[in-house]
Each structure stands twice: as structure tokens, then as C-alpha cells.
């Protein structure tokens, strides 16, 4: 269980932060950049939740919890990506759940015939913003994987998350009249 009695510790005043294994790293390191991007994605999901009906909200809450798991995974250096009693890692079952939900939501959608613009409804727009932040988090996780290594399941999870959010945004837009289609060169 996590217990925080004091919010500030002053230990980061030297521009470092603690990792799960007790080591310290620069606050601008690829590892902390990836953790921060995942945290921002989680925050945007919280905002999307405010516009979601219960069926979608329940899924988004589960994903928010998974994103904390992902942050813990990314904050744990090393090359052993097996979960244990003491080490929290993203596992393939979490990726598979996202894939199952993508397939579920995508079943009711028309095939794409154009790129789409973010929008269509308030929920769809918020989900598109969450998708874009998930893509940015994916780039940060990819940079971490190149620089120091990262759990392959964590990489797959953040990749599937943006796909899930795209399909869910399309579902929300469909409920409000449909996708907003890109019209190439329309503003010329």
C-alpha cells in the first residue's frame, strides 16, 4: 500500500528523482520523461471521463489504473521484465484486454474512407486529445526503450492504448452524427 504523509521531501531539489529500486536519476532522463508523458495521458483521460457514460467510464477508469501500473513499470530500471510480488510490470493480458475492447468498439463502426478530424462530440474531442497524448507517451517510451530498455509489454500497451482511444473517439462521434472527415485542400 502507498502511504504519503508528507508531500514535499526536498530530495528532488538537486534535479534528480527516485526510482522504484531506490536509485536516483535526472528529472530530464528518458525514463522520467516517459513516466511524465504517461502521467499526462492519465490526466487527460480523467478529463475525458467527465463526459463519458458509465459503460465507457468504467473502461477508462480501468485504463487509468493500468497507466499507474505502466508508470511504475517504467520507473523500475533493469532488464528483468517479469512481474513479481515486489515488482509491478505491465503483462500481456493487459494488452490483450485493450485489443478485445478495440475489436468490440470497432465492430459497430463504418470502415474509414478518409482521415478524420478530432471532434464530432465533446467526448470524441476529449478522447482524441487523450489519443494524441498517448501517442506522445508512446514516443517517450520508445526513446526510453532505445536508450535504456523497456518492458516489451509496456511498449505494446501504450501503442494499443492510442488505437483504443481512436476507436472509442470514433464511437463517440458516431453517436453524435458521425466522424468529421478531412477534406484535403478545402481551405485553399
N, C-alpha and C positions, 0 to 999 in steps of 0.2 A: 504494500500500500504506500502511496505517496503521501508525505506529510510535510507541509511547508509552514513553519511557524514565523519565519522572517523572510520578507520578500527581497530585501537587498542584503548582499553579503560583502560587497566591495571587492570580491575576488576577481571580478572582471575589469577592474579599473586599470589593469595593465594590458588591456585589449586582447585578453585570452578568455576562453570559456572552458568549462569542464565537460569531458565526455563520459559516457556510461562506465568505462573501465577505470575512471579516476584520473586519466591523463588530461592534459590541457592542450588546447590548440588555439591558433589565432582566430579571432572572430570573423575574419575575412577568408578563412580557409575554404576550399571547395566543399568540405564536409559540412561546415556550418552554413555555407550558402545554400546547400541542398536542404538542410533541415529548415532553414528560414523560408525557402520557397514553398515547401510542403506546409508549413505553418500558415503562410499567407493563403494558400489554396483552401485550407481548412476554414479560415476566417471567411472567405468568400462563400464557401458552402453554407456557413451559418447564416449569411445574408440571404442566400437563395432559399434556405429552409423557411424563412418568414413568409414566402409567397407560395409555399408548396402545400398541397393537400396531403392527408395522412399517409396514403399509400406510398407516395414519393418521399415524404418527410421521414418515414421510418427507414427507408433505404439510405437517405442522405445522412441520417444520424449514425447508422452502421458504418458508413464510409468515413465520417468524421472520426469515429473511434479507430478505424483502420489507419487513418492518417496519423494518429498519435502513435500507433504501433510502428508505422513507417518511419516517423521521426526518431523513435527510439532505436530502430534498426540502423538508420543512417548515422546516429550518434554513437554507435558501437563500432569502433575500428577493429580490424582484423580480417583474416581470410577464412575463418570458420563461420559459415552462414547457417549452421544448424541451430534451430531454436533449442532452448533448454529451460530448466526451472529458473535460471538466473539471467538468461539472455533472450530478449524478445526479438524475434525476426519475423518478417513477412513470410508466409508459407504459400505454396502453390494453390492451396484450397481457397485462399482469399482472392487470388487472381481468377480462379475458376468461377467463383461466385459472381464476380463482375462480368465475366463472359456470359454466364447464364442470364444475368439481368439485361445485358446488351441484346441478346437474342430475343428475350421476352418483349422488350420495348420496341425493338426494330420490326417485329412481326406485323404490327399494325400500321407501319409507315409505307408510303409510296416510295418507289425507287427514286433515287436522286437523278434529276435531269439537268441540274445546274448547281454551281456553288451557291451556297445560301449566305445571307447576311444575318448577323446576330440580331435577333428581335423576334417579333411575332406575338409576344405577350410579355408581361413583366417577368413571369417565372422563366420563360425561354431566354430573355435577355440576361437575367442573372445567371442562368446555367451556362450560357455562352461565355460570360465573364469568368466563371469558375473553370470552364474548359480551357480558356486561354491561360489562366494561372496554373492549371495542371500541366499544360504544355511547357510553360516556363520552368516549372518544378522538374519536369522530365529532362529538360536541357541541363539543369543544375545537377541532377542525379547522374546523367550521362557524363558530365565533366568530372564528377567525383569518381565514377567508375573508371574513367581513363587515368586519373591522377593517382588514386589510392586503392581502387577496388570497391565494389559494392555488391550486395546480395543480388543475384540474378532475379530472384522472385520480386525483390523490391523494384527493380528496373521494370519488370513486366507489369507490376501492379500500377505504377504511375502512368505507364503507357496505356493500359486498358482503361484507367480512370478517365482520361481525356476522351476516349472513344465512348465510354458510357455517358459522359456528360453531353457529348454531341448528340447522341441518340435521344437522350432524355430531353434535351432542349428542343429537338425536332418534334418530339411527342407533345411537349407543352405548346409549341407553336401550332401544331395540327389541331389541338383542342380549341385554339383561338382563331382558326381560319386557314392556317397553313403556313408553310415556310415563306420567308421573304427571300425571293430569288435575286441573285446577282444579275444585272443587265450590263454586260460588257460594253463600255464606251458610252453609256447612257448620258453621261454628263458632258460630252464633247460639244 
